[in-house]
Structure formats: C-alpha cells, structure tokens
Amino acid sequence: MVTPSAFRKIALSLPETEERSHMAHPDFRVAGKIFATLGYPDKTRAMVKLSPEDQHYFSKDHPDTFVPVKGTWGRRGATSVFLKFAKTEVLQKALHAAWRFNAPKRRGRGEKHAEGGASKLTPPNSRP
C-alpha cells in the first residue's frame, strides 16, 4: 500500500515538478502539464497520465493497481491508481513514465543537449 503522502513525495521528487490544485484536488505538473493527480475521484485513488503503451503494460501487469479511466481521458492515457494495492517500486516507475510522457522533449524524453550530455531533468532509473 502507498499512502497519499508517499505518492506526493515520489511525484515531487521528479525534476521541475510542482504541485497545484485542479478541481479541488492536488495535481502534479511538469512545464505546466499535469502528469498525476491525487485524491480523485476519492481519497483512495490517484491518477497517472501514461502513454497508451505504458498504460497497457501497467494495467496488464498490475490490474488491481492500474485501471484505465473510462472514455476519452482513458484513451489518452489517464490511468487510475488504487493506492491500497500499489507497491512503492511499481508506483515510482509509473510516475517516472508519466513524467517522461508529459515533459517537453527537451526536458525528459531522452534527448541530448547540444553539449552532448543527457538532459539534467531526466529522472534516474526511470524506465518501467
């Protein structure tokens, strides 16, 4: 089980992440884009916005924890996280994947800077 405070701590550990509020619940953003929310539709859940491919694998490999949201939001990667069933290491991978999917290319999608170094914003050990 992952607590809401543990979810928040993991999300905020990612580079340039800021916490804001959206529709009366906390959300986590990189470059202004939401990659995760907490406490919606209730306090037992969170949401990560994954690529469709990552959504498929997380929900297939951990069906009690990750469930695609219904409708258009779900088809675009919104995935409910049932915190009661989440394991910290798996949730970390999902949050890293959501961060990478929503971060601008120059920030986290593995592109190199002109100097030849990897982006300083790419989270460590971020592959699911």
Secondary structure, 3 states (H helix, E strand, C coil): CCCHHHHHHHHHCCCCEEEEEECCEEEEEECCEEEEEECCCCCCEEEEECCHHHHHHHHHHCCCCEEECCHHHHHCCEEEEEHHHCCHHHHHHHHHHHHHHHCCHHHHCCCECCCCCECCCCCCCCCC
